[in-house]
Amino acid sequence: MKHLGRMNKISAIKRLKNWKFWVIIPCFLYLIIGNQIPTLASIHAYPESPTQTMYRSVQSFRDAGDKAWQVVLYKRVKSGLVDSIHLRLVGFPGIVELSHPESLKITAGTGEVWQAKDVWDELSLPGNVGEYDLLEFMKELDYNTPLRLNLPLKDNQVVELSIPPFAVEEWRKLVFNY
């Protein structure tokens, strides 16, 4: 009888040693996968020539219809001067097709509205990709506010994509600190 009591104690001790696995790992997975806590993507520099560098921020967001979009803000610096700031939006091929050349409507959390020129025709991109000139918009945006992007799709449809403040903060760092 004493032997069975000792075995239960040993078993209980082994289970207690594994509590970290059974508590911490599921919590970690929930936070990372289930809750999708936002994290700042890193800003990367890509030298394109001795006098030109591209800086970019790449993130993924889902629209109101739960479709994934890759969101890339990049700027090109030539000989120390900002040449361009573009926003590239990439939807899943065969699922979405953007309407070109239509401007991108950007609405800030404060209610301010901007239009960004479509530069897709100049770049010969596929239909699931949109590219917009954000140079003037980023010069005017002086706070980290949530943004709503109204993406013009074929057949006069519009998809709304929300950009959270942490992403706007990163965009502003890319524009003003790099």
Phi, psi and chi 1 to 4 in degrees:
 res  aa     phi    psi   chi1   chi2   chi3   chi4
   1 MET       -  -41.3 -156.6   61.5  156.4      -
   2 LYS   -61.2  -35.0  -73.2 -176.8 -178.8 -179.7
   3 HIS   -62.9  -42.9  179.6   69.5      -      -
   4 LEU   -65.2  -39.1  -73.3  177.1      -      -
   5 GLY   -63.4  -40.4      -      -      -      -
   6 ARG   -66.1  -40.0 -175.0  168.1  180.0 -118.1
   7 MET   -63.5  -40.8  -69.5  -61.6  -74.8      -
   8 ASN   -64.1  -38.5  -74.2  -20.2      -      -
   9 LYS   -65.3  -43.9  -74.0 -179.7 -173.6  177.0
  10 ILE   -63.4  -43.6  -68.4  172.0      -      -
  11 SER   -61.7  -42.4  178.5      -      -      -
  12 ALA   -64.0  -40.2      -      -      -      -
  13 ILE   -64.6  -41.9  -69.5  169.6      -      -
  14 LYS   -62.2  -40.4  -74.9 -177.8 -179.5  177.0
  15 ARG   -65.2  -38.8  -78.6 -173.1  -62.8 -136.6
  16 LEU   -64.7  -36.4  -76.1  175.6      -      -
  17 LYS   -64.8  -29.9  -74.0 -177.6 -179.6  177.9
  18 ASN   -91.1    3.0  -69.8  -29.2      -      -
  19 TRP   -58.6  -33.5   75.0  -90.6      -      -
  20 LYS   -60.0  -43.5  -67.8  177.0 -175.6  175.4
  21 PHE   -62.2  -46.2  177.3   80.5      -      -
  22 TRP   -77.6  -17.2  -64.2  108.9      -      -
  23 VAL  -105.9  -51.0  173.6      -      -      -
  24 ILE   -71.9  -45.7  -66.3  175.6      -      -
  25 ILE   -61.5  -49.6  -61.6  -60.1      -      -
  26 PRO   -61.3  -37.7  -25.2   34.1      -      -
  27 CYS   -63.9  -43.6  -70.5      -      -      -
  28 PHE   -59.8  -47.7  178.1   76.9      -      -
  29 LEU   -63.1  -39.3  -69.7  172.8      -      -
  30 TYR   -61.6  -45.5  170.9   75.8      -      -
  31 LEU   -64.9  -40.5  -69.1  173.7      -      -
  32 ILE   -77.9  -48.1  -61.6  -59.1      -      -
  33 ILE   -92.3  -53.3  -62.9  168.7      -      -
  34 GLY   -72.5  -40.0      -      -      -      -
  35 ASN   -95.3  -19.6 -154.8   18.1      -      -
  36 GLN    47.6   61.1  -65.7 -177.2   -2.8      -
  37 ILE   -62.1  129.9  -68.2  176.1      -      -
  38 PRO   -68.5  138.9   20.4  -27.2      -      -
  39 THR  -128.8  150.8   58.1      -      -      -
  40 LEU   -74.1  126.4  -72.4  178.3      -      -
  41 ALA   -74.3  158.4      -      -      -      -
  42 SER   -89.2  155.1   56.8      -      -      -
  43 ILE   -96.3  128.8  -62.6  169.8      -      -
  44 HIS  -116.2  146.4  -64.8  -79.9      -      -
  45 ALA  -107.0  136.1      -      -      -      -
  46 TYR  -128.4  103.6  -61.5   93.2      -      -
  47 PRO   -64.8  124.7  -16.6   27.6      -      -
  48 GLU  -101.8  -23.4  -63.8  178.1  -40.8      -
  49 SER  -162.1  174.8   75.3      -      -      -
  50 PRO   -60.8  -23.3  -25.7   34.2      -      -
  51 THR  -114.2    2.6   60.2      -      -      -
  52 GLN  -133.6  134.3 -179.4  172.6  -57.7      -
  53 THR  -132.3  140.3  -57.3      -      -      -
  54 MET  -107.3  133.3  177.8 -179.2   62.8      -
  55 TYR  -113.5  135.3  -60.9   90.7      -      -
  56 ARG  -144.7  153.1   74.1  172.9 -169.0  177.1
  57 SER  -121.7  127.4  161.8      -      -      -
  58 VAL  -120.6  127.6  179.1      -      -      -
  59 GLN  -141.0  164.6  -61.4  170.7   -8.0      -
  60 SER  -123.1  135.9  -67.5      -      -      -
  61 PHE  -137.3  162.1  -63.1  109.1      -      -
  62 ARG  -112.1  140.9  -66.8 -167.9  171.4  -86.2
  63 ASP   -81.7 -177.6   63.1   25.1      -      -
  64 ALA   -62.9  -24.8      -      -      -      -
  65 GLY   -90.4   11.0      -      -      -      -
  66 ASP    67.0   24.8 -157.3   32.8      -      -
  67 LYS   -91.4  136.9  -69.0 -178.8 -176.8   74.7
  68 ALA   -79.4  142.5      -      -      -      -
  69 TRP  -132.6  136.3  -70.3   85.2      -      -
  70 GLN   -89.8  130.2 -176.1 -177.4   54.8      -
  71 VAL  -119.3  116.1  178.8      -      -      -
  72 VAL  -123.1  116.3 -177.7      -      -      -
  73 LEU  -103.8  128.4 -177.8   79.2      -      -
  74 TYR  -141.2  151.1   68.7   92.4      -      -
  75 LYS  -127.9  147.9   78.4  172.1  179.9 -179.7
  76 ARG  -111.3  132.4  -78.1 -156.6  164.6   91.0
  77 VAL  -117.0  121.3  177.1      -      -      -
  78 LYS  -114.4  125.6  -75.3 -175.3 -177.9  179.1
  79 SER    49.5   39.8  -58.0      -      -      -
  80 GLY    84.8   -3.4      -      -      -      -
  81 LEU  -114.3  141.4  -60.2  172.6      -      -
  82 VAL   -67.8  120.8  175.2      -      -      -
  83 ASP   -90.8  -41.4 -177.2   53.0      -      -
  84 SER  -160.0  155.2   63.6      -      -      -
  85 ILE  -132.5  115.5  -61.1  173.7      -      -
  86 HIS  -121.8  149.4  -75.4 -174.2      -      -
  87 LEU  -113.2  121.1  179.2   65.5      -      -
  88 ARG  -108.6  127.5 -178.0  173.5  -73.3 -177.7
  89 LEU  -115.3  123.9  -57.9  167.8      -      -
  90 VAL  -121.1  116.0 -176.9      -      -      -
  91 GLY   -97.5  170.8      -      -      -      -
  92 PHE   -70.1  128.1 -162.1   78.3      -      -
  93 PRO   -58.9  137.6  -15.7   25.1      -      -
  94 GLY    84.1  -13.5      -      -      -      -
  95 ILE  -101.0  -41.9  -57.2  -64.8      -      -
  96 VAL  -128.2  149.4  -63.9      -      -      -
  97 GLU  -140.5  119.5 -170.5  168.5  -11.3      -
  98 LEU   -77.7  152.0  -69.5  139.6      -      -
  99 SER   -91.6  128.2  180.0      -      -      -
 100 HIS  -126.4  147.4  -61.6  -71.1      -      -
 101 PRO   -93.2  102.7   32.1  -30.5      -      -
 102 GLU  -120.6  140.7  -75.0 -167.1   41.5      -
 103 SER   -68.4  155.4  -65.2      -      -      -
 104 LEU   -93.0  126.3  174.8   69.4      -      -
 105 LYS   -90.7  127.7  179.7 -179.1  171.1 -171.4
 106 ILE  -119.5  124.6  -54.8  169.0      -      -
 107 THR  -119.3  126.1  -53.8      -      -      -
 108 ALA   -84.1  162.2      -      -      -      -
 109 GLY   -59.4  -21.1      -      -      -      -
 110 THR   -82.8   -8.8   58.6      -      -      -
 111 GLY    99.8   -9.4      -      -      -      -
 112 GLU   -65.0  144.2  -65.2  172.6  -84.8      -
 113 VAL  -126.3  136.5  178.6      -      -      -
 114 TRP  -128.8  160.7  -67.6  -89.0      -      -
 115 GLN  -120.2  132.5  -61.9  -73.7  -30.8      -
 116 ALA  -111.5  129.6      -      -      -      -
 117 LYS   -66.2  136.2 -179.3 -175.9  177.3 -125.6
 118 ASP   -77.1  124.1 -174.9  -10.7      -      -
 119 VAL  -113.9   17.3  -65.5      -      -      -
 120 TRP   -57.1  -44.8 -178.7   81.7      -      -
 121 ASP   -59.8  -33.9  -75.1  -19.9      -      -
 122 GLU   -70.5  -20.4  -59.6  166.1   14.9      -
 123 LEU  -110.5   -7.2  -57.4  170.1      -      -
 124 SER    52.9   58.5  -59.7      -      -      -
 125 LEU   -95.2  159.7  -61.7  169.0      -      -
 126 PRO   -66.8  164.7    7.9  -10.1      -      -
 127 GLY   -65.7  -22.1      -      -      -      -
 128 ASN   -85.6    6.1   64.3  -54.4      -      -
 129 VAL  -118.6  136.4  177.4      -      -      -
 130 GLY  -122.7  144.2      -      -      -      -
 131 GLU  -136.5  131.4 -175.3  138.6   -9.6      -
 132 TYR  -133.1  144.5  -54.6   91.4      -      -
 133 ASP   -82.6  113.7 -177.5   -7.3      -      -
 134 LEU  -110.1   14.7  -98.4   59.9      -      -
 135 LEU   -56.7  -54.6 -177.6   63.1      -      -
 136 GLU   -67.6  -40.0  -67.0  -54.3  -45.0      -
 137 PHE   -59.7  -47.9  166.0   73.5      -      -
 138 MET   -67.0  -29.5  -68.9  -55.0  -63.2      -
 139 LYS   -64.9  -35.1  -75.0 -179.0 -175.6  177.4
 140 GLU   -84.9  -24.6  -67.4  179.8   28.4      -
 141 LEU   -78.8  105.7 -172.8   64.7      -      -
 142 ASP  -114.8   24.6   58.0   -2.8      -      -
 143 TYR  -155.2  159.6   44.5   89.2      -      -
 144 ASN   -93.0   91.3  -59.2  -31.5      -      -
 145 THR  -118.6  151.5 -177.6      -      -      -
 146 PRO   -64.8  148.0   18.0  -24.3      -      -
 147 LEU  -121.8  149.7  -59.8  174.1      -      -
 148 ARG  -117.0  124.2  -80.5 -169.7  -31.8  -90.6
 149 LEU  -103.5  126.4  -52.7  180.0      -      -
 150 ASN  -100.9  104.7  -69.6  -48.0      -      -
 151 LEU   -88.9  119.6  -73.1   62.5      -      -
 152 PRO   -77.0  120.3   27.2  -30.8      -      -
 153 LEU  -102.9  167.4  -60.3 -179.9      -      -
 154 LYS   -58.9  161.0  -67.7  -79.5 -175.8 -176.5
 155 ASP    62.6   31.8  -58.0  -34.9      -      -
 156 ASN    57.7   27.8  -66.2  -38.4      -      -
 157 GLN   -93.4  156.9  -64.6  179.8   24.6      -
 158 VAL  -132.9  136.2  174.9      -      -      -
 159 VAL  -112.0  136.9  165.6      -      -      -
 160 GLU  -102.1  129.7 -173.6  174.1  -72.4      -
 161 LEU  -121.5  125.0 -172.6   61.0      -      -
 162 SER   -93.1  133.4  -64.8      -      -      -
 163 ILE  -113.1  114.2  -53.8  -61.6      -      -
 164 PRO   -72.8  161.5   21.4  -26.4      -      -
 165 PRO   -56.8  -34.6  -25.2   33.2      -      -
 166 PHE   -63.0  -33.5   74.8   86.4      -      -
 167 ALA   -72.9  -39.6      -      -      -      -
 168 VAL   -63.0  -39.3  175.5      -      -      -
 169 GLU   -59.8  -43.7  177.8 -178.7    7.2      -
 170 GLU   -64.9  -40.6 -177.7  167.9  -69.5      -
 171 TRP   -59.9  -43.3  -69.5    1.4      -      -
 172 ARG   -65.8  -37.1  -67.8 -176.1   61.8 -120.5
 173 LYS   -63.1  -43.9  -76.7 -179.4 -176.0  174.4
 174 LEU   -59.5  -44.6 -178.9  143.8      -      -
 175 VAL   -70.9  -42.3  170.5      -      -      -
 176 PHE  -102.3  -16.5  -62.0  111.6      -      -
 177 ASN  -112.6   -4.8  -63.5  -21.7      -      -
 178 TYR  -119.2      -  -72.7   85.0      -      -
